Amino acid sequence: MTEDAGQRRRGRHSAAPVKTSRHSAPALAQVPAPQPQLPQQQRSDERYTPGLASRAVAFMAGRRAETHARFFLPHLAPGLNVLDLGCGPGTITLGLAAAVAPGAVLGIDAGSEQLELGQRAATAEGVTNVRFDQASAYAVPLANDSVDRVFSHALLEHLAEPERAMAEAYRVLAPGGVIGVCCPAWDGFLLAPGSEEVDAAIARYRKLQAANGGDPLIGRRLGTLLGGAGFTQVRLDARYERYVDAYRISEYLAEQLDTEGESSHADTLRQWATQPAAMFAQAWVSATAPANRRPSDWDAERPNRKAEPTCG
């Protein structure tokens, strides 16, 4: 549990753009599931730093829409359809589905294990307006202009080419739609009491993520990334998430350090977290922006782009 201290397949191409409306939204959850082609779409130098061990997945599954998508909830309304880009175990995705029902939500992620957890949770909770598909953020299995909202939480910092993912988000978002993205800014974390040893451990984890193809400081770049993809009127915000249990987040990071042979840094974090007054506060940066363009603008802006297939 966390405490917010700031306020976290393809068919044939159709000549006509895919239109979305409050009445057509459920069609998003009914389209045939795409056949994943991840090896061709993922970069070979890109590795998901947290891994998919049970402890890491359980840590991600503790996140909810009311805490980690709070910045985006005002942009949701019943009947809209939503793409959750990098949905992980789907706990935030289910909250988005509740906010837009009877509209539909499609969660995509590269990890099939997490998607299975999301689907099981949806079934257990009786959520019928959500679907989970394995797909790459670099090749979203949806047609141009096909969703009302795009949401992404804690994904871009793990990508070697976040620009490509944001270009895909811009492509599938319908004119007048809204994107919401949230990523950490690791240079803004607050750990108290501080020490050179614990600072070194956090710095080593940052280097590990960078070596895996990611960018632990990407929160500072969200405005530039969205602007480069074509979005305008980008609004940035920030908050801190203070973990009620400092040991939980420390163990999550330490486990990855252990895996990489950095046991001394891992032990430093574990020992630091046992202090009665230990505080771990994570900095998050969020960005929202509308897709201010007409359907016809797509071809005008990207005249050399290959035709995109539809989903139906």
C-alpha positions as a LaTeX table, in Angstrom:
\begin{tabular}{lrrr}
\hline
Residue & $x$ (\AA) & $y$ (\AA) & $z$ (\AA) \\
\hline
Met1 & 0.00 & 0.00 & 0.00 \\
Thr2 & 1.17 & 3.51 & $-0.71$ \\
Glu3 & 0.30 & 6.94 & 0.51 \\
Asp4 & 0.15 & 9.95 & $-1.83$ \\
Ala5 & 2.07 & 12.82 & $-0.25$ \\
Gly6 & 1.46 & 15.20 & $-3.15$ \\
Gln7 & $-2.19$ & 15.43 & $-3.79$ \\
Arg8 & 0.07 & 7.08 & $-9.60$ \\
Arg9 & $-5.51$ & $-8.88$ & $-35.92$ \\
Arg10 & $-4.81$ & $-6.83$ & $-37.73$ \\
Gly11 & $-7.32$ & $-6.91$ & $-40.56$ \\
Arg12 & $-7.10$ & $-5.28$ & $-43.97$ \\
His13 & $-6.63$ & $-1.56$ & $-44.34$ \\
Ser14 & $-9.75$ & 0.53 & $-44.66$ \\
Ala15 & $-9.69$ & 3.82 & $-46.56$ \\
Ala16 & $-11.95$ & 5.47 & $-44.01$ \\
Pro17 & $-10.54$ & 6.43 & $-40.58$ \\
Val18 & $-11.84$ & 4.55 & $-37.58$ \\
Lys19 & $-14.35$ & 6.78 & $-35.82$ \\
Thr20 & $-15.00$ & 6.66 & $-32.11$ \\
Ser21 & $-17.97$ & 7.84 & $-30.14$ \\
Arg22 & $-19.64$ & 7.26 & $-26.83$ \\
His23 & $-21.85$ & 4.64 & $-28.51$ \\
Ser24 & $-19.14$ & 2.78 & $-30.44$ \\
Ala25 & $-16.65$ & 2.51 & $-27.59$ \\
Pro26 & $-17.49$ & $-1.09$ & $-26.55$ \\
Ala27 & $-16.27$ & $-2.26$ & $-29.97$ \\
Leu28 & $-12.72$ & $-1.72$ & $-28.72$ \\
Ala29 & $-13.02$ & $-4.62$ & $-26.30$ \\
Gln30 & $-14.67$ & $-6.85$ & $-28.90$ \\
Val31 & $-12.07$ & $-6.72$ & $-31.69$ \\
Pro32 & $-10.12$ & $-9.94$ & $-32.34$ \\
Ala33 & $-6.97$ & $-10.28$ & $-30.26$ \\
Pro34 & $-3.83$ & $-9.61$ & $-32.33$ \\
Gln35 & $-1.12$ & $-12.20$ & $-32.76$ \\
Pro36 & 1.92 & $-10.83$ & $-30.87$ \\
Gln37 & 5.06 & $-10.27$ & $-32.90$ \\
Leu38 & 7.20 & $-8.92$ & $-30.13$ \\
Pro39 & 10.62 & $-10.15$ & $-31.27$ \\
Gln40 & 10.36 & $-7.99$ & $-34.40$ \\
Gln41 & 9.06 & $-4.98$ & $-32.49$ \\
Gln42 & 11.19 & $-4.91$ & $-29.34$ \\
Arg43 & 14.76 & $-3.63$ & $-29.32$ \\
Ser44 & 17.38 & $-6.23$ & $-28.44$ \\
Asp45 & 19.14 & $-3.76$ & $-26.12$ \\
Glu46 & 15.99 & $-3.11$ & $-24.11$ \\
Arg47 & 15.37 & $-4.95$ & $-20.86$ \\
Tyr48 & 12.66 & $-4.47$ & $-18.25$ \\
Thr49 & 14.70 & $-3.64$ & $-15.15$ \\
Pro50 & 12.16 & $-4.62$ & $-12.42$ \\
Gly51 & 11.79 & $-8.06$ & $-13.94$ \\
Leu52 & 8.75 & $-10.29$ & $-13.60$ \\
Ala53 & 9.52 & $-12.09$ & $-10.35$ \\
Ser54 & 6.55 & $-12.51$ & $-8.04$ \\
Arg55 & 7.72 & $-9.80$ & $-5.62$ \\
Ala56 & 8.13 & $-7.26$ & $-8.43$ \\
Val57 & 4.75 & $-8.06$ & $-9.95$ \\
Ala58 & 3.08 & $-7.90$ & $-6.53$ \\
Phe59 & 4.65 & $-4.49$ & $-5.99$ \\
Met60 & 3.18 & $-3.20$ & $-9.27$ \\
Ala61 & $-0.18$ & $-4.77$ & $-8.47$ \\
Gly62 & $-0.46$ & $-2.54$ & $-5.40$ \\
Arg63 & $-1.12$ & 0.48 & $-7.64$ \\
Arg64 & $-4.66$ & 1.70 & $-8.27$ \\
Ala65 & $-6.28$ & 4.24 & $-10.58$ \\
Glu66 & $-7.44$ & 6.40 & $-7.67$ \\
Thr67 & $-3.82$ & 6.93 & $-6.59$ \\
His68 & $-1.62$ & 6.48 & $-9.64$ \\
Ala69 & $-4.03$ & 7.72 & $-12.32$ \\
Arg70 & $-5.57$ & 10.49 & $-10.24$ \\
Phe71 & $-4.19$ & 13.16 & $-12.55$ \\
Phe72 & $-6.01$ & 11.57 & $-15.50$ \\
Leu73 & $-9.37$ & 10.67 & $-13.96$ \\
Pro74 & $-10.88$ & 14.14 & $-14.63$ \\
His75 & $-10.37$ & 13.45 & $-18.33$ \\
Leu76 & $-12.46$ & 10.26 & $-18.24$ \\
Ala77 & $-16.23$ & 9.92 & $-18.59$ \\
Pro78 & $-18.71$ & 7.09 & $-19.12$ \\
Gly79 & $-18.77$ & 5.84 & $-22.70$ \\
Leu80 & $-15.23$ & 6.79 & $-23.69$ \\
Asn81 & $-12.79$ & 4.13 & $-24.83$ \\
Val82 & $-9.25$ & 3.97 & $-23.47$ \\
Leu83 & $-5.92$ & 2.40 & $-24.37$ \\
Asp84 & $-3.70$ & 1.60 & $-21.37$ \\
Leu85 & $-0.18$ & 1.47 & $-22.81$ \\
Gly86 & 2.06 & $-0.77$ & $-20.70$ \\
Cys87 & $-0.71$ & $-1.89$ & $-18.37$ \\
Gly88 & 1.34 & $-4.35$ & $-16.29$ \\
Pro89 & $-0.82$ & $-6.52$ & $-13.98$ \\
Gly90 & $-3.88$ & $-4.41$ & $-14.80$ \\
Thr91 & $-4.84$ & $-3.05$ & $-11.40$ \\
Ile92 & $-4.84$ & 0.54 & $-12.69$ \\
Thr93 & $-6.52$ & $-0.61$ & $-15.91$ \\
Leu94 & $-9.51$ & $-1.97$ & $-13.99$ \\
Gly95 & $-9.94$ & 1.42 & $-12.32$ \\
Leu96 & $-9.94$ & 3.11 & $-15.72$ \\
Ala97 & $-12.57$ & 0.63 & $-16.90$ \\
Ala98 & $-14.80$ & 1.55 & $-13.97$ \\
Ala99 & $-14.45$ & 5.24 & $-14.80$ \\
Val100 & $-15.51$ & 4.88 & $-18.45$ \\
Ala101 & $-18.06$ & 2.04 & $-18.30$ \\
Pro102 & $-19.89$ & 1.18 & $-20.51$ \\
Gly103 & $-16.96$ & 2.37 & $-22.64$ \\
Ala104 & $-14.18$ & $-0.11$ & $-23.27$ \\
Val105 & $-10.55$ & $-0.31$ & $-22.13$ \\
Leu106 & $-7.76$ & $-2.18$ & $-23.89$ \\
Gly107 & $-4.63$ & $-2.86$ & $-21.84$ \\
Ile108 & $-1.49$ & $-3.89$ & $-23.71$ \\
Asp109 & 1.85 & $-5.00$ & $-22.34$ \\
Ala110 & 4.85 & $-6.97$ & $-23.54$ \\
Gly111 & 4.66 & $-9.38$ & $-20.59$ \\
Ser112 & 2.10 & $-12.15$ & $-20.96$ \\
Glu113 & 2.39 & $-13.15$ & $-17.28$ \\
Gln114 & 1.16 & $-9.77$ & $-16.10$ \\
Leu115 & $-1.65$ & $-9.75$ & $-18.64$ \\
Glu116 & $-2.90$ & $-13.08$ & $-17.31$ \\
Leu117 & $-3.07$ & $-11.56$ & $-13.83$ \\
Gly118 & $-5.06$ & $-8.64$ & $-15.18$ \\
Gln119 & $-7.53$ & $-10.87$ & $-16.98$ \\
Arg120 & $-8.00$ & $-13.06$ & $-13.91$ \\
Ala121 & $-8.63$ & $-9.96$ & $-11.78$ \\
Ala122 & $-11.16$ & $-8.65$ & $-14.29$ \\
Thr123 & $-12.99$ & $-11.97$ & $-14.26$ \\
Ala124 & $-12.96$ & $-12.15$ & $-10.47$ \\
Glu125 & $-14.32$ & $-8.61$ & $-10.16$ \\
Gly126 & $-16.88$ & $-9.04$ & $-12.91$ \\
Val127 & $-15.38$ & $-6.31$ & $-15.10$ \\
Thr128 & $-16.60$ & $-6.95$ & $-18.65$ \\
Asn129 & $-15.52$ & $-3.78$ & $-20.49$ \\
Val130 & $-11.78$ & $-4.50$ & $-20.44$ \\
Arg131 & $-9.46$ & $-6.69$ & $-22.47$ \\
Phe132 & $-5.74$ & $-7.43$ & $-22.13$ \\
Asp133 & $-3.52$ & $-8.14$ & $-25.14$ \\
Gln134 & 0.18 & $-8.83$ & $-25.51$ \\
Ala135 & 1.63 & $-6.19$ & $-27.82$ \\
Ser136 & 4.50 & $-3.74$ & $-28.18$ \\
Ala137 & 4.24 & $-0.04$ & $-27.39$ \\
Tyr138 & 6.18 & 0.44 & $-30.62$ \\
Ala139 & 3.45 & $-1.21$ & $-32.73$ \\
Val140 & 0.04 & $-0.71$ & $-31.11$ \\
Pro141 & $-2.49$ & $-3.11$ & $-32.69$ \\
Leu142 & $-5.11$ & $-0.42$ & $-33.34$ \\
Ala143 & $-6.06$ & 1.70 & $-36.33$ \\
Asn144 & $-5.47$ & 5.43 & $-36.69$ \\
Asp145 & $-7.80$ & 7.72 & $-34.70$ \\
Ser146 & $-9.39$ & 4.74 & $-32.92$ \\
Val147 & $-9.41$ & 5.61 & $-29.19$ \\
Asp148 & $-10.71$ & 8.51 & $-27.12$ \\
Arg149 & $-8.02$ & 8.38 & $-24.44$ \\
Val150 & $-4.50$ & 6.99 & $-24.10$ \\
Phe151 & $-3.03$ & 6.37 & $-20.65$ \\
Ser152 & 0.46 & 5.20 & $-19.73$ \\
His153 & 1.98 & 4.82 & $-16.27$ \\
Ala154 & 5.59 & 3.87 & $-15.45$ \\
Leu155 & 6.36 & 2.63 & $-18.95$ \\
Leu156 & 8.49 & 5.18 & $-20.80$ \\
Glu157 & 11.38 & 5.04 & $-18.35$ \\
His158 & 11.99 & 1.43 & $-19.45$ \\
Leu159 & 11.97 & 2.06 & $-23.20$ \\
Ala160 & 15.00 & 2.64 & $-25.38$ \\
Glu161 & 12.86 & 4.61 & $-27.83$ \\
Pro162 & 10.08 & 6.39 & $-25.93$ \\
Glu163 & 9.64 & 8.70 & $-28.91$ \\
Arg164 & 8.33 & 5.77 & $-30.95$ \\
Ala165 & 5.81 & 4.86 & $-28.26$ \\
Met166 & 4.50 & 8.42 & $-28.09$ \\
Ala167 & 4.23 & 8.57 & $-31.88$ \\
Glu168 & 2.08 & 5.43 & $-31.71$ \\
Ala169 & $-0.07$ & 7.00 & $-28.99$ \\
Tyr170 & $-0.57$ & 10.07 & $-31.19$ \\
Arg171 & $-1.47$ & 7.87 & $-34.16$ \\
Val172 & $-4.22$ & 5.88 & $-32.44$ \\
Leu173 & $-5.70$ & 8.80 & $-30.49$ \\
Ala174 & $-8.75$ & 10.30 & $-32.11$ \\
Pro175 & $-8.88$ & 14.06 & $-32.81$ \\
Gly176 & $-10.05$ & 15.77 & $-29.65$ \\
Gly177 & $-8.84$ & 12.87 & $-27.54$ \\
Val178 & $-6.49$ & 13.22 & $-24.57$ \\
Ile179 & $-3.29$ & 11.47 & $-23.55$ \\
Gly180 & $-2.09$ & 11.08 & $-19.96$ \\
Val181 & 1.42 & 9.86 & $-19.13$ \\
Cys182 & 3.18 & 9.48 & $-15.79$ \\
Cys183 & 6.83 & 8.60 & $-15.13$ \\
Pro184 & 9.25 & 8.91 & $-12.20$ \\
Ala185 & 12.08 & 11.40 & $-11.91$ \\
Trp186 & 14.73 & 9.46 & $-10.03$ \\
Asp187 & 16.84 & 12.50 & $-9.31$ \\
Gly188 & 13.97 & 13.89 & $-7.24$ \\
Phe189 & 13.58 & 10.99 & $-4.82$ \\
Leu190 & 13.70 & 11.75 & $-1.09$ \\
Leu191 & 15.22 & 9.20 & 1.27 \\
Ala192 & 15.54 & 10.08 & 4.92 \\
Pro193 & 17.68 & 9.78 & 6.88 \\
Gly194 & 20.19 & 10.27 & 4.10 \\
Ser195 & 23.69 & 8.85 & 3.78 \\
Glu196 & 26.38 & 8.55 & 1.14 \\
Glu197 & 25.90 & 4.79 & 1.12 \\
Val198 & 22.16 & 4.88 & 0.42 \\
Asp199 & 22.65 & 7.60 & $-2.21$ \\
Ala200 & 25.22 & 5.37 & $-3.90$ \\
Ala201 & 22.79 & 2.43 & $-3.87$ \\
Ile202 & 20.07 & 4.50 & $-5.56$ \\
Ala203 & 22.61 & 5.83 & $-8.07$ \\
Arg204 & 23.64 & 2.27 & $-8.90$ \\
Tyr205 & 20.04 & 1.28 & $-9.58$ \\
Arg206 & 19.69 & 4.29 & $-11.88$ \\
Lys207 & 22.79 & 3.18 & $-13.80$ \\
Leu208 & 21.35 & $-0.33$ & $-14.03$ \\
Gln209 & 18.14 & 0.96 & $-15.59$ \\
Ala210 & 20.08 & 3.14 & $-18.03$ \\
Ala211 & 22.24 & 0.15 & $-19.00$ \\
Asn212 & 19.04 & $-1.77$ & $-19.74$ \\
Gly213 & 18.05 & 0.84 & $-22.32$ \\
Gly214 & 15.83 & 3.00 & $-20.13$ \\
Asp215 & 15.97 & 6.54 & $-18.77$ \\
Pro216 & 15.42 & 6.98 & $-15.01$ \\
Leu217 & 15.22 & 10.77 & $-15.47$ \\
Ile218 & 12.59 & 10.68 & $-18.20$ \\
Gly219 & 10.03 & 12.48 & $-16.07$ \\
Arg220 & 11.82 & 15.72 & $-16.92$ \\
Arg221 & 11.45 & 14.96 & $-20.64$ \\
Leu222 & 7.73 & 14.24 & $-20.83$ \\
Gly223 & 6.82 & 17.64 & $-22.25$ \\
Thr224 & 9.47 & 17.36 & $-24.95$ \\
Leu225 & 8.47 & 13.79 & $-25.82$ \\
Leu226 & 4.80 & 14.65 & $-26.24$ \\
Gly227 & 5.60 & 17.78 & $-28.20$ \\
Gly228 & 7.86 & 15.81 & $-30.51$ \\
Ala229 & 5.05 & 13.34 & $-31.17$ \\
Gly230 & 2.76 & 16.13 & $-32.32$ \\
Phe231 & 0.86 & 17.01 & $-29.13$ \\
Thr232 & 0.31 & 20.64 & $-28.20$ \\
Gln233 & $-0.94$ & 22.35 & $-25.04$ \\
Val234 & 0.98 & 19.88 & $-22.89$ \\
Arg235 & 0.37 & 20.32 & $-19.17$ \\
Leu236 & 2.94 & 19.02 & $-16.70$ \\
Asp237 & 2.46 & 18.33 & $-13.00$ \\
Ala238 & 4.37 & 16.55 & $-10.25$ \\
Arg239 & 3.73 & 14.84 & $-6.94$ \\
Tyr240 & 5.45 & 12.72 & $-4.33$ \\
Glu241 & 4.40 & 9.24 & $-3.35$ \\
Arg242 & 5.52 & 8.38 & 0.18 \\
Tyr243 & 5.65 & 4.67 & 0.82 \\
Val244 & 4.04 & 3.74 & 4.11 \\
Asp245 & 6.41 & 0.78 & 4.33 \\
Ala246 & 9.90 & 1.95 & 3.33 \\
Tyr247 & 11.16 & $-1.61$ & 3.47 \\
Arg248 & 8.74 & $-2.70$ & 0.75 \\
Ile249 & 10.13 & $-0.33$ & $-1.89$ \\
Ser250 & 13.68 & $-0.90$ & $-0.68$ \\
Glu251 & 13.35 & $-4.66$ & $-0.98$ \\
Tyr252 & 11.86 & $-4.24$ & $-4.45$ \\
Leu253 & 14.95 & $-2.32$ & $-5.58$ \\
Ala254 & 17.38 & $-4.51$ & $-3.63$ \\
Glu255 & 16.10 & $-7.63$ & $-5.33$ \\
Gln256 & 17.05 & $-6.23$ & $-8.74$ \\
Leu257 & 20.46 & $-5.18$ & $-7.46$ \\
Asp258 & 21.05 & $-8.67$ & $-6.11$ \\
Thr259 & 20.20 & $-10.12$ & $-9.49$ \\
Glu260 & 22.90 & $-7.96$ & $-11.06$ \\
Gly261 & 25.54 & $-8.94$ & $-8.50$ \\
Glu262 & 25.29 & $-5.67$ & $-6.56$ \\
Ser263 & 24.69 & $-7.28$ & $-3.18$ \\
Ser264 & 26.50 & $-4.63$ & $-1.17$ \\
His265 & 24.18 & $-1.90$ & $-2.50$ \\
Ala266 & 21.19 & $-4.19$ & $-1.99$ \\
Asp267 & 22.15 & $-4.80$ & 1.65 \\
Thr268 & 22.60 & $-1.05$ & 2.16 \\
Leu269 & 19.01 & $-0.39$ & 1.11 \\
Arg270 & 17.65 & $-3.20$ & 3.25 \\
Gln271 & 19.52 & $-2.03$ & 6.33 \\
Trp272 & 18.54 & 1.59 & 5.77 \\
Ala273 & 14.86 & 0.64 & 5.53 \\
Thr274 & 14.86 & $-0.99$ & 8.97 \\
Gln275 & 15.34 & 2.37 & 10.70 \\
Pro276 & 12.16 & 3.44 & 12.54 \\
Ala277 & 12.06 & 6.86 & 10.86 \\
Ala278 & 13.03 & 5.73 & 7.35 \\
Met279 & 11.11 & 7.61 & 4.64 \\
Phe280 & 11.13 & 6.81 & 0.93 \\
Ala281 & 9.30 & 9.38 & $-1.21$ \\
Gln282 & 9.19 & 8.85 & $-4.97$ \\
Ala283 & 8.87 & 11.79 & $-7.37$ \\
Trp284 & 6.36 & 11.39 & $-10.22$ \\
Val285 & 5.88 & 13.69 & $-13.20$ \\
Ser286 & 2.62 & 13.57 & $-15.16$ \\
Ala287 & 1.71 & 15.07 & $-18.51$ \\
Thr288 & $-1.63$ & 15.51 & $-20.24$ \\
Ala289 & $-2.31$ & 16.85 & $-23.72$ \\
Pro290 & $-5.16$ & 16.93 & $-26.24$ \\
Ala291 & $-4.84$ & 15.65 & $-29.78$ \\
Asn292 & $-5.63$ & 18.93 & $-31.50$ \\
Arg293 & $-5.92$ & 17.87 & $-35.12$ \\
Arg294 & $-8.52$ & 16.89 & $-37.67$ \\
Pro295 & $-8.80$ & 13.33 & $-39.05$ \\
Ser296 & $-7.47$ & 14.54 & $-42.39$ \\
Asp297 & $-4.35$ & 15.96 & $-40.73$ \\
Trp298 & $-2.86$ & 12.48 & $-40.30$ \\
Asp299 & $-2.06$ & 11.98 & $-43.98$ \\
Ala300 & $-0.98$ & 15.59 & $-44.40$ \\
Glu301 & 1.46 & 15.38 & $-41.49$ \\
Arg302 & 2.87 & 11.97 & $-42.43$ \\
Pro303 & 2.55 & 11.63 & $-46.23$ \\
Asn304 & 5.18 & 8.87 & $-46.43$ \\
Arg305 & 3.68 & 6.69 & $-43.73$ \\
Lys306 & 2.41 & 3.27 & $-44.77$ \\
Ala307 & $-1.30$ & 2.59 & $-44.49$ \\
Glu308 & $-2.35$ & 1.26 & $-41.10$ \\
Pro309 & $-4.59$ & $-1.80$ & $-40.79$ \\
Thr310 & $-7.87$ & $-1.66$ & $-38.91$ \\
Cys311 & $-8.77$ & $-3.88$ & $-35.99$ \\
Gly312 & $-11.97$ & $-5.38$ & $-37.26$ \\
\hline
\end{tabular}
